[in-house]
C-alpha cells in the first residue's frame, strides 16, 4: 500500500501500535501463537515501515511522541497568534511615521516576503510546525495589506475583500494541512455569503448580522462540502466543515427562537419564535440520528449540544419565574439523567444491530 501523505502515514503507524498491543494480549491469552521467525519477520517489517514513515513524514511513532507533538502543536498555535499580533501592533505603532510611498512598499514587501518564507520553510520543515507558524504570519500580513491599502487610498469597505482572504487561507490550509487557517477561510466564506444574502434584501453588506437568516445559505453549503469534495488526504477537514455548517445554522435558529423581530418572515413574533424553536429541536435531533447512522461523532456531539441548549432555554422560559430555583435545577438534573438513559439505549441498540450484521 502506497503512502503519500503524513495523515495516511500516521494512521498506519497508529494501526501498527494497536496491532502490536493486541498481539501481545492474544499471545498472553494463548489465543494466537507465532513462531520466533514469524514474530521476528513481523517486527522487522513494522520497524522498517515506522522508520520509513518517520524519515519521510515525521510521524509520531508512539504515545510519548504523540504527547510531545500535542505540546508542539499548542506551542505552534500560540506562537502563530503571538507573531500575527506582533505584526499587527508593529504596523499600528509606527504606521503614521512613514510617508505613503514607504507604507505601500512595506505592505507589499511584507506580504510577499512572508509568503516566500512560508514556501521555503515548508520545503525544509518535515514536521510542518514551523511552516504552519509562518503561514499564520503570512496570512496576517496579507490581511493587513488589503485592509491598510484600502485605508491609504480611501477605498470604500467591501465584502469582496473577504474572497482573497479566504482564498489564501484555503491555500495554506490544504498545502500545509492546517485546520486553523481552514477555519479562518471558512469564516471568511460565511461572512461573504451572508453579506451577499443580506444585500439581496436591501441591507448594507456590513449589517448582514441584523437578519440571522442570512447565515442559512452558508450553513447549507458548508455542511454539503464533504459530500461534494472528498478529503481523504486531510484528516479532520470534513469534521471542520460539518461542525462550522451546523454552528452557522443553529446559532441563528437559537437567536430567532428568542427574537422573532429579526426574521424576514412577516408573521407575529411569537409565531416566528415558536416555529424556530420547533425547527431547532427537529434539526438537532435529526443531526444526532444522522451522525449516529454514519458514525460522525462530531455531528452527534454538536447536535446533542444544541438540542440540550434549545431544551434548557425552553425550561428557562417556562419555569424560571414560576417555581423555586431548587425545583428548577432538580428538573434540569432529572432531564439530564433521562437524556443519558436515552442515549445509552440508542448506543446499545446500535451495538446490537452491528452484532447481528456480523
Residue pairs with C-beta under 8 A, 6 or more apart in sequence:
1 12
3 9
3 12
3 53
3 56
3 57
4 233
5 57
5 233
6 57
6 58
6 59
6 128
6 177
7 177
7 233
7 234
7 235
8 233
9 53
9 56
9 57
9 59
10 53
10 57
10 59
10 60
10 235
11 235
12 49
12 53
13 49
13 50
13 53
13 59
13 60
13 61
16 46
16 49
16 50
17 62
17 63
19 46
20 46
23 32
23 34
26 32
27 33
27 34
34 42
50 59
50 61
53 59
54 61
56 126
57 126
58 126
58 127
58 128
60 66
60 68
60 69
72 127
72 129
73 129
75 129
76 129
76 130
76 132
76 133
77 180
79 133
80 132
80 133
80 135
80 136
80 137
80 180
81 136
83 133
83 136
83 137
83 140
84 136
84 137
84 139
84 140
87 110
87 137
87 140
87 141
87 144
88 140
88 144
91 144
91 148
95 103
95 148
98 106
100 152
103 148
103 152
104 149
104 152
107 144
107 145
107 148
107 149
108 145
110 141
110 144
110 145
111 138
111 141
111 142
111 145
114 134
114 137
114 138
114 141
114 142
115 138
115 142
117 134
117 137
117 138
118 131
118 134
118 135
118 137
118 138
118 172
121 130
121 131
121 134
122 128
122 131
122 134
122 135
122 175
122 176
125 131
128 176
128 177
131 176
132 176
132 178
132 180
135 172
135 176
135 178
135 181
136 180
136 181
138 168
138 172
139 165
139 168
139 169
139 172
139 181
139 184
142 164
142 165
142 168
143 165
146 161
146 164
146 165
147 161
149 155
150 157
150 161
157 206
158 205
159 191
159 192
159 195
159 196
159 205
159 206
162 188
162 189
162 191
162 192
162 195
163 188
163 192
165 184
165 185
165 188
166 185
166 186
166 188
166 189
166 192
167 185
168 185
169 181
169 182
169 184
169 185
169 188
170 181
170 182
170 185
172 178
172 181
173 179
173 181
173 182
173 185
173 237
174 182
174 234
177 234
177 235
179 236
179 237
179 240
182 237
182 240
183 240
183 244
186 222
186 240
186 241
186 244
187 244
189 218
189 221
189 222
190 215
190 218
190 222
190 244
190 248
191 208
193 217
193 218
193 221
194 208
194 209
194 214
194 215
194 217
194 218
195 205
195 206
195 208
195 214
196 205
197 208
197 214
197 216
197 217
197 218
198 204
198 205
198 207
198 208
198 210
198 211
198 214
199 205
199 208
201 211
201 264
203 210
203 211
203 214
208 214
210 262
211 262
211 263
211 264
212 251
212 252
212 253
212 255
212 256
212 262
212 263
213 252
213 256
213 263
213 264
215 248
215 249
215 251
215 252
216 249
216 252
218 245
218 248
219 245
219 246
219 248
219 249
219 252
220 245
220 249
221 245
222 241
222 242
222 244
222 245
222 248
223 241
223 242
223 245
223 246
223 249
224 245
225 241
225 245
226 237
226 238
226 241
226 242
231 237
231 238
239 296
239 298
242 296
242 298
242 299
242 302
243 298
243 299
243 302
246 287
246 299
246 302
246 303
246 306
247 302
249 283
250 280
250 283
250 284
250 302
250 306
253 276
253 279
253 280
253 283
254 280
254 306
254 309
254 310
254 313
255 262
256 262
256 263
256 272
256 273
256 276
257 273
257 276
257 277
257 279
257 280
257 310
257 313
258 273
258 313
259 273
260 267
260 268
260 269
260 270
260 271
260 272
260 273
260 276
261 269
263 272
263 276
265 272
267 275
277 310
277 314
280 306
280 310
281 307
281 310
281 311
284 303
284 304
284 306
284 307
284 310
285 303
285 307
286 303
287 299
287 300
287 302
287 303
287 306
288 299
288 300
288 303
288 304
288 307
290 296
290 299
290 303
291 297
291 298
291 299
291 300
291 301
291 302
291 303
292 300
292 346
292 350
304 343
308 339
311 335
312 332
315 328
315 331
315 332
315 335
319 327
319 328
319 331
320 328
